[in-house]
Amino acid sequence: MSLEVKGLTVSYEDRVVLDNIELSLENGQIIGLVAPNGTGKTSLFNAIMRFIPIRAGHILIDDKEYKDTAKDVLELHKKITFFPDQADLHENFSGKEHIQMYADIWKKDKSKVDAIIDRLQMRGYVGRKVETYSLGMRQRLCFAMVIAADTPIMLMDEVMNGLDPENVNLVSKILQELKREGKIIFVSSHLLDNLDEYADRILFLKDGGVHFVYDRYEAAEVYYKVLLDTGQQEKLFEKWELPDGTIRLNQSKLCIPLTNYTNQQELELFQFLRGMNIEELEVGSLGTSEYYTHLYGNSESKPGRQLNEVKS
Amino acid sequence: MGSAKWHWQKLLRDWKTRIILVAFFLFFSSFSLFYRQQKLDLPLDQVREQYRITQQLFHIIPETHFEGELGEEVYDLLAQQQRLYGMQRYILSEKEGNTVEAMVSVVDNYLDNGRIIAENQLLLWEMTDFSSYTLLTSVLPDHETLQQDLAFYQYLNDHQLNIEWNPYSASQVFYQQVELIVGVVLFLFASLLAADRFTQDQKKNWSVTQGIPISWKKQWHQRSMQLWLLMWSVTVLGMGISYAISLWRETAGSLWYPVAVYNGAGIEYVATWQYILLLVGLGMLLSYVILLLATGLSWIIRNIYLTIGLVVGVYFIPSIWQLVEPFSSWQPSLYLQIVPVVRGTSAEQFGLASITSWKMMLLLIVYLLILEGIFTAVFNFIPTKTMGLKRRRAS
């Protein structure tokens, strides 16, 4: 199965929120979607679901286009589930009834409901009315509902919202299991390091478009990622000519690319950095949170190389 | 199982729905008790009044007008009328039926008397040369009413029924209740139940309910039908209890007792149970139309009060045609009030003889088709999370 979005443009009156979005998702993939609040993540999901009108573009599943007709939208909804908002649950229904409802409506089969409840460790509260649930319990319930619907494509907006670390791990594991089952999962989340645990690619939205795609399985440039205070940075800049493409994140974190360094140079730089008693030194490619800070936060690059050139 | 089961669950757990159902159930089931509080004209009182009028005629018409062959004939007829009214009065006061068992040899049958009274009145209409003709005929029922009276007595005779002396009898109250239910009460009940059927989902459960793979149209039908079943379960149960209370507190009456209905050519009499079935059948059809309308509007408007106002307002649409002359008996807007159509008052009021019950059935089906067409188009819009609908764009 594949999900393809071509030239998707969404606007609210004159304000263009999404501009000519192009996406292609294949079987057994988890795609992360990252952007600050109000930059169009939910609009993208809503547009794919056809919950909002789109100004232009095409939505294709397995190369078949799903247009804006009632019939096509209905077929689309058989293949894609949208992660419910925990505030929208039926307060006078139990959690189990919610899960059964989704299983019943999409699959007409409730046999897996108990297994889902156990897998998400919801047995202790699932029989109670939703009105008694905490935020985290509701969020797990919403996740369980999507699993119960068992559609080949799942759009999970803010899936980790309100979950404690233990449940974040649990949901992350289940997402990986679903991926192995061949689902296409599109996840938006603000837990950036967590996305690196299960997402295959991470899309960064900016200015209405996909600004940058971070593919975790592509060979990536290796960096020294170091935390330095201002004095240490001045000392480093004084003694060491940093290569083009060096990125400074949030004033204190430096990411120094090693691509053009020889082994000897790498070693010398390493020894120099260690000699400064720095707080943290990590070797590896940039992660989602570093890309995020670079794209949306307070960062600067050494001239000659921009971030979108690093991975595009 | 699909979505129907879950729509039921939502519906039955909704406190607003529960309260409305209980309120209407209490109203319907206690109707006969309330009805007994009304002051009605008893048939006995009506006959007494006729007796008094006839007696007054003897005093008002100058004696000289009763002279001559024609005058004497009128005099004899009026005297006979008065005697017959006297007997009718006596029969009704004894509450035994059409005759008084102990007085069979003296007192005639109520039905025969009634038929003779009506025939006499028709004869009196023909005596145009009588000097006080205008005065005489001013107290007579018109020809049409007299023909209906004859048909009424004939019906009672054919079905061997007794005259109903008790307007509070179970069968009488029963059809009065059905007449009330299929009027504005039907619009109120349906609109109160349905005016927020989609609104609640769209305002409170948007993301849980928007993406389910069941068409809006199917959900519209399902939800309307469920409300219809609930509505009529409560109504039939309530009517049954009210009828049972009537049987316990009053005389039974007869479900075969004649009720006048309009057939396009004139008035004919049908049994009470037939009349009730006709009203309930039309009410069921009309209520489904109203529920489809209210449920559909709740998808668009999302303001329960506005939806209720609009739906109840539909009931009063026929009033427009009292201000503006209607152009055809095929106008669907003439068929939103059941009782006036069935009884023939709509035909009389709008001056269109062919406003009939069977046409109402056809036009209610036309209403269904019109609503299907309108909402098929409406459901092609997108219900937004906030308010209103957005047009899907061609892409």
Boltz contact constraints between the chains, C-beta under 6 A:
constraints:
  - contact:
      token1: [A, 49]
      token2: [B, 211]
      max_distance: 6.0
  - contact:
      token1: [A, 51]
      token2: [B, 210]
      max_distance: 6.0
  - contact:
      token1: [A, 53]
      token2: [B, 382]
      max_distance: 6.0
  - contact:
      token1: [A, 53]
      token2: [B, 390]
      max_distance: 6.0
  - contact:
      token1: [A, 53]
      token2: [B, 392]
      max_distance: 6.0
  - contact:
      token1: [A, 53]
      token2: [B, 393]
      max_distance: 6.0
  - contact:
      token1: [A, 54]
      token2: [B, 395]
      max_distance: 6.0
  - contact:
      token1: [A, 56]
      token2: [B, 395]
      max_distance: 6.0
  - contact:
      token1: [A, 68]
      token2: [B, 392]
      max_distance: 6.0
  - contact:
      token1: [A, 70]
      token2: [B, 380]
      max_distance: 6.0
  - contact:
      token1: [A, 74]
      token2: [B, 213]
      max_distance: 6.0
  - contact:
      token1: [A, 74]
      token2: [B, 215]
      max_distance: 6.0
  - contact:
      token1: [A, 77]
      token2: [B, 211]
      max_distance: 6.0
  - contact:
      token1: [A, 77]
      token2: [B, 213]
      max_distance: 6.0
  - contact:
      token1: [A, 78]
      token2: [B, 213]
      max_distance: 6.0
  - contact:
      token1: [A, 82]
      token2: [B, 211]
      max_distance: 6.0
  - contact:
      token1: [A, 84]
      token2: [B, 207]
      max_distance: 6.0
  - contact:
      token1: [A, 84]
      token2: [B, 208]
      max_distance: 6.0
  - contact:
      token1: [A, 85]
      token2: [B, 207]
      max_distance: 6.0
  - contact:
      token1: [A, 88]
      token2: [B, 205]
      max_distance: 6.0
  - contact:
      token1: [A, 88]
      token2: [B, 206]
      max_distance: 6.0
  - contact:
      token1: [A, 88]
      token2: [B, 207]
      max_distance: 6.0
  - contact:
      token1: [A, 88]
      token2: [B, 208]
      max_distance: 6.0
  - contact:
      token1: [A, 90]
      token2: [B, 205]
      max_distance: 6.0
  - contact:
      token1: [A, 92]
      token2: [B, 13]
      max_distance: 6.0
  - contact:
      token1: [A, 101]
      token2: [B, 6]
      max_distance: 6.0
  - contact:
      token1: [A, 104]
      token2: [B, 1]
      max_distance: 6.0
  - contact:
      token1: [A, 105]
      token2: [B, 3]
      max_distance: 6.0
  - contact:
      token1: [A, 105]
      token2: [B, 212]
      max_distance: 6.0
